[in-house]
Amino acid sequence: MVRPLKWIIGAVVALAVAVSAGVFVYIHFIEGPAPARLSLSQVPSGDASATATTIAGSTATTAVAGPVPSGGVDGSWSPTTDSQVGYRVKETLFGQKNEAVGRTNKVTGTVTISGTTVSTADLTVDMKSVKSSESQRDGQFNGRIMNTSTFPTATFKLTQPVQLPSVPTDTTPITVKATGALTLHGVTKTVSFDIRAQRTGSNLAINSTIPITFADYNIDNPSGGPASTEDHGELELLIVLAKS
């Protein structure tokens, strides 16, 4: 009985090592690293023209910015399809650490500015359109985690005017604090966070990261099966606004 038991133990250990090695190869070489955090540097110029540049055998699009307008920003602004909103959650799968990232560009709403005052901001995100690199992860996101059939949108509404230090006239970023009502999974909480904003061609861009504790919004911990996550994540946003 001793020798068969050793064989069984050896087989179990070998299987565990093989699974761990397979997960390592998948995460680091097949799925690849998580997308970089959203930042203002990723925003194309609103007045840009595109030129094709060949990099390592592939064709990339490079934005060539035109002059940045120096006019005022008074009026109503709406998100463009260059906007992105999504989540970032750290996960562990069979001992291998990874970052799960999902995003969408389906953002609607309005932002109203007068002089150096952002008086209103009312934004809506289509949660059903959030996609990651894994269809199985997306299924869990739309199902037990975010229940998007019941809660298809997430919203943010500014509850206090934001005072800008100056009217944005060039690509120099400014940092201000915003306070508003964030609704996720049918639960609304007041959040305050720093945002970075800049003029980008004829557009305005806003970038921020908001920490999210899942229990605060009655969101099930994303952990499931062999994958485990922390009890919190991040809501990333890069909102590109065009004059309405």
Buried (B, 14 or more C-beta within 10 A) or exposed (E): EEEEEEEEEEEEEEEEEEBBEEBBEBBEEEEEEBBEBBBBEBBBBBBBEEEEEEEEEEEEEEBEBEEBBEEEBEEEBBBBEBBBBBBBBBBBBBEBEBBBBBBBBBBBBBBBBEEBEBEBBBBBBBBBBBBBBEEEBBEBBBEEBBBBEEBBBBBBBBBEBBEBEEBBEEBEBBEBEBEBBBBBBBEEEEBEBEBBBBBBBBBBBBBBBBEBEBEBBEBBBBBBEEBBBBEBBBBBBBBBBBBE
